[in-house]
């Protein structure tokens, strides 16, 4: 089903209207008071989530989190480059986040494209990054896991991350299973 831009914009506006008058929903505290508190006093997220841009992968919903709970970085294939690394470093160094979760997911289109060697234009840099992580792996879920660990290694290469790891920062990998909603955490 193709949704027209006009209908999509209407849905977004209606959703925002409902959000503005809500106190709580299944995600956590999204009240006006919480918005004002975080506006005045800043954010205090308890975790950094690095994940895919896939519309089925919604960290705030998956972890039932509210405003200010998660610092989320999303890019197709949950890869990180300079801007993503800068965002992670900011969350760790300035917001004092002590947990980074790199979360891949099953049935990832970016992983599929990397396995199929199918790409063009700007997506090619993402695909090449994933291909360097997965090698010859052709199973989507196994490749997604390899990609998670590759992203973790990239994050660990940061001097800021290394210093904060000495002070209790933890980095874990995870896989979101799109068929069940279960998040499998890796050791």
Secondary structure, DSSP 8 states (H G I E B T S, - for coil): ----HHHHHHHHHHHHHHHHH-SEETTEE--HHHHHHHHHH----SEEEEE---TT--HHHHTT--TTTEEEEE-GGG---HHHHHHHHHHHHTS---EEEEEEETT-HHHHHHHHT---TTHHHHHHHHHHHHTT---HHHHHHHHHHHHHHHHHT-HHHHHHHHTT-EEEEEEE-TTT--EEE--
